[in-house]
Amino acid sequence: MKQPPPAEKRRQPLPQHRPKPGSDDPEAPAKTRAVITSPSYRRADRDLDFLQRGDMRGLRLMLDYLKPQTLLNEHDVAHTIVVFGSTRIPEPAAAQHATATLTDALAANPNDAELRQRLDIARRIEAKSRYYDVAPVRRSRRTLR
């Protein structure tokens, strides 16, 4: 494709350098607005519909790793400690209390299916509450420098 001559050698300016008057195309502003507001016109990094697509999962995963690493680097954080835990497991005393309360409530209403289900859940949580006491043993009380 032939390139246009440089600006200083042209006899007439290129069309984009001399816009048409609005009277030539009265629908132009509405058409331009339609293009600019179209989802396909959005920048990819600002198009949430695009980023949520299944084939963008790898990119989202990469960003999930890159963001915290970048922030840690910006704040000169060289070492971190990762703590895995759950707010769903209460301390053993609280779990035992919940189980006892539900046991008493079910004794008063033995045909209540919802209470029976809640008691079953409370018993499972109580069984897991031993991890509440196990976790602090592995925790260090030293301050990091």
Buried (B, 14 or more C-beta within 10 A) or exposed (E): EEEEEEEEEEEEEEEEEEEEEEEEEEEEEEEEEEEEEEEEEBEEEEBEEBBEEEEBEEEEEEEEEEEEEEEEEEEEEEEEEEEEEEEEBBEBEBBBBBBEEBEEEBEEEEEEEEBBEBBEEBBEBBEBBEEBEEBEEEEEEEEEE
